[in-house]
């Protein structure tokens, strides 16, 4: 499946890391899919989409080998894609630990964007630099792109930074996210098709389930799940 969607993922996913990172997320239980679970136990994403699958990269922290793989891959991908970046900005909360390690490896200053201000009307960007320069925005998973876009809006409103690009562990490459983030270069280590392939190989889904999830991938908000 990943190969059949190579055209849509070209320029987004680094082919050197797509499969190893997908396998790592499955090994950690960070990516899970339960097509047969009752609807009330499905995942409700931050975007409001409800689906029988989800990805929680915080689980990776309990698996040092996978964590090292992802840390190294993010640093390599960021160096290659954004060699002139002068800052790293994490998207809280899930993107912050990955941004911290990336900033350490690139020897760059670090800031992060809060989901909510600490006080009403307060700033969202913490450790905001006073200078200008291109910044790498780091998130863990990009689905609808709404969270990442809100973080970029805060960076633009509260700092003099420009956006060099966006880096994430996974980017589902949904149409909605492509539209929301179209003006910025975006890179990811893996994507939805690679994780579906891995889930199929691991026996977490069968061929029919894989086909259903692939149909969901085409337009998540409009998709109708069978009863």
TATADA-V784708 format. One record per helix or strand of 3 or more residues. SS is the DSSP state (A for helix, B for strand). FROM is the first residue (numbers start at 1). LEN is the number of residues. Records with the same first field share a line. If there is no record, write none. Layout:
SS->FROM-LEN, FROM-LEN
This chain:
A->6-4, 18-11, 39-3, 57-6, 64-18, 96-11, 146-13, 175-6, 192-10, 207-12
B->31-3, 53-3, 87-5, 109-5, 132-11, 160-12, 186-5
